[in-house]
Amino acid sequence: MTLPLTAIVNARLAGRPGLYRVAMADGRFTAIDAQADSQSASADELDAGGNLLLSPFVEPHIHLDAALTAGEPRWNQSGTLFEGIECWGERKAMLSRDDVVTRAEQTLKLFAAHGIQYVRTHVDVTDPQLTALRAMVEVRERVREFVDLQIVAFPQEGILSFPGGKELMTEAVAIGADVIGGIPHFEFTRDYGVESVKWLMDLAERNDCLVDVHCDEIDDPQSRFLEVLAAEALSRDYGSRVTASHTCAMHSYDEAYCSRLFRLLGKSGLNFVALPTENLHLQGRFDGYPKRRGVTRVPELLDAGLKVCFGQDSIRDPWYPMGNGNLLRTLDVGLHACHMLGMERIDTALEIVTDNGAAALNLKGYEIAVGNPARCMVLNGATPYEVLLNQSPVLASIRDGRCLVQREAPVHEVAGWS
């Protein structure tokens, strides 16, 4: 770790005109002052160069236990969710503590280099030995200087449909899972799916845990477990602590049903995670033309006052063979897929991978504000529009007053072209 910084100068802050000096000491922000003009940075200060200073990126949905396993033991040739689950079932039998720790840390290092300081990982607990879960609890401690890691107990093959599923979920919480997961649309029957949602909500309440459910990740418009999750969250007054991930079936719901559903969603206060790159790849596999793209109704949810964030879901695993750890890539794809390139959407787009992700993870002290931990990043651009146009890695990532990453803005030159 580098020596601590005393300030960031010549920074632009979202929604505020002009330049700012952001001071820090003992790992916390101590002052945020407007600058009359540009200032020179001293040896213990960072010059933001008139670029945008934001809170760190949040990766709200990743599967670190499966990261970097694409092609092992075979490739998902059909590109479907279901063949991916089959491939993972074969790879899961080969897991070891060292295997999981090595791949997870390699992926988290990639994330940290892209300004991500908060990560929620779903870890498959349909493994009687809970090998990956135990390893990830260890990883969480090993990386805490660089990344805050939340662990979801994720029943990849179901809670009721997998032998001993309830017991494994309960044990996962005892071992150290922070968040209760589920996958109701993959249970054997709708009744099982409904029961699994009620059961996982009970487990969360008993253990004071957050909730993040893989919900309706399917093109079937009859998959309607989101309404079950939202009703449970509302009845328990738990909505701000509950996240619905994927909700792909909403892409296929008719308008009459959605008008009723959105009334419930607004009352529930759920958080949502959309996974644009993954679901553009996985959904619509059973369609002729036109093919559904399967990304949930992001602009409609935002317009309803709900928090929606984007995540990467996979990094080179049986479900998705691509991924480079850069959330700006995911944001760019999502904005295109969801018809969100109007300037009003662009102006607030970075909130989708920062503030809204923080809401899903229920983070406290996340904002750049006096007294909060001095965690932030400098992006390449003075405005969200410029940042999205540039699509370049973060220029700096600061954690508790120390600079984890610092790089120069790319210069586009062609030899002989003046």
C-alpha positions as CSV (number, residue, x, y, z in Angstrom):
1,M,0.0,0.0,0.0
2,T,1.2,3.5,-0.8
3,L,1.6,6.4,1.7
4,P,-1.6,8.1,2.6
5,L,-2.8,11.1,0.6
6,T,-3.8,14.3,2.3
7,A,-6.1,15.6,-0.6
8,I,-7.3,15.2,-4.1
9,V,-7.2,18.5,-6.0
10,N,-8.8,19.8,-9.2
11,A,-11.6,17.3,-9.0
12,R,-15.1,17.5,-10.4
13,L,-18.0,16.2,-8.4
14,A,-21.2,14.9,-9.8
15,G,-24.0,17.5,-10.0
16,R,-21.7,20.4,-8.8
17,P,-20.1,23.0,-11.0
18,G,-16.4,23.9,-10.8
19,L,-13.4,22.3,-9.3
20,Y,-13.0,20.9,-5.7
21,R,-10.3,20.0,-3.2
22,V,-11.2,16.9,-1.2
23,A,-9.1,16.6,1.9
24,M,-8.6,13.4,3.9
25,A,-6.8,12.2,7.1
26,D,-6.7,8.9,9.0
27,G,-8.5,7.2,6.2
28,R,-11.5,9.5,6.1
29,F,-12.7,12.5,4.2
30,T,-12.2,15.7,6.3
31,A,-13.2,18.5,4.0
32,I,-14.7,19.2,0.6
33,D,-13.9,22.8,-0.6
34,A,-14.6,24.6,-3.9
35,Q,-11.5,25.8,-5.7
36,A,-11.4,29.3,-7.3
37,D,-9.1,27.9,-10.0
38,S,-6.8,25.0,-10.8
39,Q,-4.1,24.2,-8.2
40,S,-0.8,22.4,-8.3
41,A,-0.7,19.1,-6.3
42,S,1.9,18.7,-3.6
43,A,3.8,15.4,-3.2
44,D,1.1,13.9,-0.9
45,E,-1.8,15.1,-3.0
46,L,-3.4,13.6,-6.1
47,D,-4.2,15.8,-9.1
48,A,-7.6,14.7,-10.6
49,G,-6.8,16.9,-13.6
50,G,-10.4,18.3,-13.9
51,N,-11.8,14.7,-14.1
52,L,-14.8,13.3,-12.4
53,L,-14.4,12.1,-8.8
54,L,-17.0,9.4,-7.7
55,S,-17.4,6.9,-5.0
56,P,-16.0,3.5,-6.1
57,F,-17.7,1.1,-8.5
58,V,-19.8,-1.6,-6.9
59,E,-20.0,-5.1,-8.4
60,P,-23.4,-6.3,-7.1
61,H,-23.5,-9.7,-8.7
62,I,-20.7,-12.0,-9.6
63,H,-20.0,-15.8,-9.2
64,L,-16.4,-15.9,-8.0
65,D,-16.5,-19.6,-7.3
66,A,-17.0,-20.2,-11.0
67,A,-14.8,-17.4,-12.4
68,L,-12.1,-18.4,-14.9
69,T,-13.4,-21.9,-15.4
70,A,-14.8,-21.5,-19.0
71,G,-14.0,-24.7,-21.0
72,E,-13.4,-26.8,-17.9
73,P,-14.2,-29.6,-18.3
74,R,-16.0,-28.7,-21.5
75,W,-17.4,-25.6,-23.3
76,N,-21.1,-24.6,-23.1
77,Q,-21.7,-25.1,-26.8
78,S,-25.4,-24.2,-26.8
79,G,-24.9,-21.0,-24.9
80,T,-27.9,-21.8,-22.7
81,L,-28.4,-21.3,-19.0
82,F,-29.2,-24.9,-18.6
83,E,-26.1,-26.3,-20.3
84,G,-24.1,-23.9,-18.2
85,I,-25.5,-25.4,-15.1
86,E,-24.7,-28.9,-16.4
87,C,-21.1,-27.8,-17.2
88,W,-20.7,-26.2,-13.7
89,G,-22.1,-29.4,-12.1
90,E,-19.2,-31.3,-13.6
91,R,-16.6,-28.6,-12.7
92,K,-18.0,-28.3,-9.2
93,A,-16.9,-31.9,-8.4
94,M,-13.3,-30.8,-9.1
95,L,-13.3,-27.9,-6.6
96,S,-10.6,-27.5,-3.9
97,R,-9.8,-24.8,-1.5
98,D,-6.7,-23.7,-3.4
99,D,-8.5,-23.7,-6.7
100,V,-11.3,-21.4,-5.5
101,V,-9.0,-19.1,-3.6
102,T,-6.6,-18.7,-6.5
103,R,-9.3,-17.9,-9.1
104,A,-11.3,-15.7,-6.8
105,E,-8.3,-13.5,-5.8
106,Q,-7.2,-13.3,-9.5
107,T,-10.6,-12.0,-10.4
108,L,-10.8,-9.6,-7.5
109,K,-7.5,-8.2,-8.4
110,L,-8.8,-7.5,-11.9
111,F,-11.9,-5.8,-10.4
112,A,-9.7,-3.6,-8.1
113,A,-7.7,-2.5,-11.1
114,H,-10.9,-1.2,-12.6
115,G,-12.0,0.8,-9.5
116,I,-14.3,-1.8,-7.9
117,Q,-14.0,-1.8,-4.1
118,Y,-17.3,-3.5,-3.2
119,V,-18.3,-6.9,-4.5
120,R,-21.2,-9.3,-3.8
121,T,-20.5,-12.8,-4.9
122,H,-23.0,-15.7,-5.1
123,V,-21.4,-18.9,-4.0
124,D,-23.0,-22.3,-4.9
125,V,-24.0,-24.1,-1.7
126,T,-25.5,-27.2,-3.4
127,D,-22.2,-29.0,-2.5
128,P,-22.4,-31.2,0.6
129,Q,-18.8,-30.2,1.5
130,L,-19.4,-26.5,1.0
131,T,-15.9,-26.3,-0.4
132,A,-16.4,-23.0,-2.3
133,L,-18.3,-21.3,0.5
134,R,-15.5,-22.1,3.1
135,A,-12.8,-20.9,0.7
136,M,-14.7,-17.7,0.0
137,V,-15.0,-16.9,3.7
138,E,-11.2,-17.1,3.8
139,V,-10.9,-14.9,0.6
140,R,-13.1,-12.2,2.2
141,E,-10.5,-11.8,5.0
142,R,-7.5,-12.0,2.6
143,V,-8.7,-9.2,0.4
144,R,-10.3,-6.8,2.9
145,E,-7.6,-4.1,2.5
146,F,-8.6,-3.8,-1.2
147,V,-12.2,-5.0,-1.5
148,D,-15.3,-5.3,0.7
149,L,-16.7,-8.8,-0.1
150,Q,-20.3,-9.9,0.6
151,I,-21.0,-13.6,0.3
152,V,-24.4,-14.9,-0.9
153,A,-25.4,-18.5,0.0
154,F,-26.7,-19.4,-3.5
155,P,-28.5,-22.7,-4.0
156,Q,-27.7,-23.2,-7.7
157,E,-29.7,-26.5,-7.9
158,G,-32.6,-25.3,-5.7
159,I,-33.4,-25.4,-2.0
160,L,-36.3,-27.9,-2.0
161,S,-35.2,-29.6,-5.2
162,F,-31.7,-30.5,-4.0
163,P,-31.3,-33.2,-1.3
164,G,-30.4,-31.5,2.0
165,G,-30.8,-28.1,0.4
166,K,-32.3,-26.4,3.5
167,E,-29.7,-27.8,5.8
168,L,-26.9,-26.7,3.5
169,M,-28.3,-23.2,3.4
170,T,-28.5,-23.0,7.2
171,E,-25.0,-24.3,7.5
172,A,-23.7,-21.8,5.0
173,V,-25.0,-19.0,7.2
174,A,-23.4,-20.5,10.3
175,I,-20.1,-20.6,8.4
176,G,-20.2,-17.0,7.4
177,A,-22.5,-16.2,4.5
178,D,-23.8,-12.6,4.7
179,V,-26.7,-12.8,2.3
180,I,-29.5,-15.4,1.6
181,G,-30.0,-16.4,-2.0
182,G,-32.5,-18.5,-3.9
183,I,-33.5,-19.6,-7.4
184,P,-37.3,-20.3,-7.3
185,H,-37.7,-20.6,-11.1
186,F,-35.3,-23.6,-11.1
187,E,-37.1,-25.5,-8.4
188,F,-39.0,-28.6,-9.7
189,T,-42.5,-27.1,-9.4
190,R,-44.1,-23.7,-8.9
191,D,-45.2,-24.8,-5.4
192,Y,-41.6,-25.6,-4.5
193,G,-40.6,-22.2,-5.9
194,V,-43.1,-20.3,-3.7
195,E,-42.2,-22.3,-0.7
196,S,-38.5,-21.7,-1.3
197,V,-39.0,-17.9,-1.3
198,K,-41.0,-18.0,2.0
199,W,-38.4,-20.3,3.6
200,L,-35.4,-18.2,2.5
201,M,-37.1,-15.1,3.8
202,D,-37.6,-16.8,7.2
203,L,-33.9,-17.8,7.3
204,A,-32.9,-14.2,6.5
205,E,-35.1,-12.8,9.3
206,R,-33.9,-15.3,11.8
207,N,-30.2,-14.4,11.1
208,D,-30.7,-10.7,10.3
209,C,-29.3,-11.3,6.8
210,L,-29.7,-9.5,3.5
211,V,-31.5,-11.3,0.7
212,D,-30.5,-11.6,-3.0
213,V,-32.6,-14.0,-5.1
214,H,-31.9,-15.2,-8.7
215,C,-35.5,-14.4,-9.8
216,D,-37.2,-15.5,-13.0
217,E,-34.0,-15.8,-15.1
218,I,-36.0,-17.4,-17.8
219,D,-37.9,-16.3,-20.9
220,D,-41.1,-17.9,-19.7
221,P,-43.7,-15.1,-19.1
222,Q,-45.5,-17.5,-16.7
223,S,-42.5,-17.4,-14.3
224,R,-43.7,-14.9,-11.8
225,F,-41.8,-15.4,-8.6
226,L,-40.9,-11.7,-8.5
227,E,-44.4,-11.0,-7.2
228,V,-43.9,-13.7,-4.5
229,L,-40.6,-12.2,-3.4
230,A,-42.0,-8.6,-3.4
231,A,-45.1,-9.6,-1.4
232,E,-43.0,-11.4,1.2
233,A,-40.6,-8.4,1.4
234,L,-43.6,-6.0,1.8
235,S,-45.4,-8.0,4.4
236,R,-42.2,-8.3,6.5
237,D,-41.1,-4.7,6.0
238,Y,-37.9,-6.0,4.6
239,G,-37.8,-4.5,1.1
240,S,-34.7,-2.3,1.3
241,R,-32.7,-5.4,2.3
242,V,-34.0,-7.5,-0.5
243,T,-32.6,-7.7,-4.1
244,A,-34.1,-9.3,-7.1
245,S,-31.4,-10.3,-9.6
246,H,-32.0,-10.9,-13.3
247,T,-35.9,-10.8,-13.4
248,C,-35.6,-11.6,-17.2
249,A,-39.1,-12.9,-17.5
250,M,-40.3,-9.4,-16.9
251,H,-39.0,-8.7,-20.5
252,S,-41.8,-11.0,-21.7
253,Y,-44.7,-10.0,-19.3
254,D,-47.7,-8.3,-20.9
255,E,-48.5,-4.8,-20.1
256,A,-51.7,-5.6,-18.2
257,Y,-49.8,-7.8,-15.8
258,C,-46.9,-5.4,-15.4
259,S,-49.3,-2.5,-14.5
260,R,-50.4,-4.5,-11.5
261,L,-46.9,-5.9,-10.7
262,F,-45.4,-2.4,-10.6
263,R,-47.9,-1.3,-8.0
264,L,-46.6,-4.0,-5.7
265,L,-42.9,-3.4,-6.6
266,G,-43.2,0.3,-5.7
267,K,-44.7,-0.5,-2.3
268,S,-42.1,-3.2,-1.6
269,G,-39.0,-1.1,-2.2
270,L,-37.0,-4.0,-3.6
271,N,-33.6,-3.4,-5.2
272,F,-32.9,-4.8,-8.7
273,V,-29.8,-6.1,-10.4
274,A,-29.7,-6.4,-14.2
275,L,-27.0,-8.4,-15.9
276,P,-27.0,-7.1,-19.4
277,T,-24.0,-8.8,-21.0
278,E,-24.8,-12.2,-19.5
279,N,-28.5,-12.2,-20.2
280,L,-28.1,-10.8,-23.8
281,H,-26.0,-13.9,-24.3
282,L,-28.2,-16.5,-22.5
283,Q,-31.7,-15.4,-23.2
284,G,-33.8,-15.9,-26.3
285,R,-32.1,-19.3,-27.0
286,F,-35.4,-21.0,-27.7
287,D,-36.8,-18.3,-29.9
288,G,-36.9,-18.0,-33.7
289,Y,-37.1,-14.5,-35.0
290,P,-37.7,-12.0,-33.5
291,K,-35.5,-13.1,-30.6
292,R,-36.1,-11.8,-27.1
293,R,-33.0,-10.2,-25.5
294,G,-34.2,-10.9,-21.9
295,V,-32.8,-7.9,-20.1
296,T,-35.4,-6.7,-17.5
297,R,-37.3,-3.4,-17.7
298,V,-34.6,-1.2,-16.4
299,P,-35.9,2.3,-17.5
300,E,-39.4,1.5,-16.3
301,L,-38.1,0.3,-12.9
302,L,-36.0,3.5,-12.5
303,D,-38.9,5.7,-13.5
304,A,-41.0,3.9,-10.8
305,G,-38.4,5.1,-8.2
306,L,-36.8,1.7,-7.7
307,K,-33.0,1.2,-7.5
308,V,-31.5,-0.7,-10.4
309,C,-27.9,-1.6,-10.7
310,F,-25.8,-3.4,-13.3
311,G,-23.5,-6.3,-12.6
312,Q,-21.2,-8.6,-14.6
313,D,-22.5,-11.9,-13.3
314,S,-19.7,-14.0,-14.9
315,I,-16.1,-13.7,-15.7
316,R,-15.1,-16.5,-18.2
317,D,-17.2,-19.3,-16.7
318,P,-19.6,-22.0,-18.1
319,W,-22.4,-19.4,-18.6
320,Y,-20.4,-16.6,-20.2
321,P,-17.0,-17.0,-21.8
322,M,-16.1,-13.3,-21.9
323,G,-15.6,-10.5,-19.3
324,N,-12.7,-8.2,-18.4
325,G,-13.8,-6.8,-15.0
326,N,-14.6,-3.3,-16.4
327,L,-18.1,-2.2,-15.2
328,L,-18.0,0.7,-17.7
329,R,-18.2,-2.0,-20.5
330,T,-21.3,-3.6,-18.8
331,L,-22.9,-0.1,-18.3
332,D,-22.3,0.7,-22.0
333,V,-23.9,-2.5,-23.1
334,G,-26.8,-2.1,-20.8
335,L,-27.6,1.4,-21.9
336,H,-27.7,0.3,-25.5
337,A,-29.8,-2.8,-24.8
338,C,-32.3,-0.9,-22.7
339,H,-32.7,2.1,-25.1
340,M,-31.2,4.5,-22.5
341,L,-29.1,6.8,-24.6
342,G,-31.1,9.9,-24.2
343,M,-29.1,12.6,-22.5
344,E,-31.2,12.6,-19.3
345,R,-30.4,8.9,-18.9
346,I,-26.7,9.4,-19.7
347,D,-26.4,12.2,-17.1
348,T,-27.4,9.7,-14.4
349,A,-26.0,6.5,-15.9
350,L,-23.0,6.2,-13.5
351,E,-25.4,6.0,-10.6
352,I,-26.3,2.5,-11.9
353,V,-22.8,1.2,-11.2
354,T,-22.2,3.2,-8.0
355,D,-25.0,4.6,-5.8
356,N,-27.6,2.0,-6.9
357,G,-25.2,-0.8,-6.3
358,A,-24.4,0.6,-2.9
359,A,-28.1,0.5,-2.1
360,A,-28.4,-3.2,-3.2
361,L,-25.5,-4.1,-0.9
362,N,-27.0,-1.9,1.9
363,L,-23.7,0.0,2.3
364,K,-23.3,2.6,4.9
365,G,-20.9,5.6,4.6
366,Y,-20.5,5.1,0.9
367,E,-20.9,8.7,-0.3
368,I,-18.0,11.2,-0.7
369,A,-18.9,13.1,2.5
370,V,-17.0,14.5,5.5
371,G,-16.5,11.7,8.0
372,N,-17.0,8.8,5.6
373,P,-14.2,6.5,4.7
374,A,-11.9,8.1,2.1
375,R,-12.9,5.8,-0.8
376,C,-13.3,7.1,-4.3
377,M,-12.1,7.0,-7.9
378,V,-11.1,9.4,-10.6
379,L,-12.6,8.6,-14.0
380,N,-11.4,9.7,-17.4
381,G,-13.8,12.5,-18.2
382,A,-15.2,15.7,-16.7
383,T,-18.9,14.5,-17.2
384,P,-20.7,11.2,-17.3
385,Y,-21.1,11.7,-21.0
386,E,-17.3,12.0,-21.5
387,V,-16.6,9.0,-19.2
388,L,-19.0,6.9,-21.3
389,L,-17.5,8.1,-24.5
390,N,-13.9,7.4,-23.4
391,Q,-14.6,3.9,-22.0
392,S,-11.1,3.9,-20.5
393,P,-10.0,2.4,-17.2
394,V,-10.1,4.5,-14.0
395,L,-7.3,7.0,-13.6
396,A,-7.1,6.4,-9.9
397,S,-8.7,4.4,-7.2
398,I,-8.3,5.5,-3.5
399,R,-9.2,3.4,-0.6
400,D,-9.1,4.7,3.0
401,G,-6.8,7.5,1.8
402,R,-4.3,5.3,0.0
403,C,-4.0,5.1,-3.8
404,L,-4.5,1.5,-5.0
405,V,-4.4,2.4,-8.7
406,Q,-3.0,5.3,-10.6
407,R,-2.6,5.6,-14.4
408,E,-2.3,8.2,-17.1
409,A,-5.2,9.1,-19.4
410,P,-4.7,7.4,-22.7
411,V,-3.3,9.5,-25.5
412,H,-4.5,8.7,-29.0
413,E,-1.7,9.4,-31.5
414,V,-0.9,8.1,-34.9
415,A,2.7,8.3,-36.1
416,G,3.2,11.0,-38.7
417,W,-0.3,12.4,-38.3
418,S,-0.1,16.0,-37.0
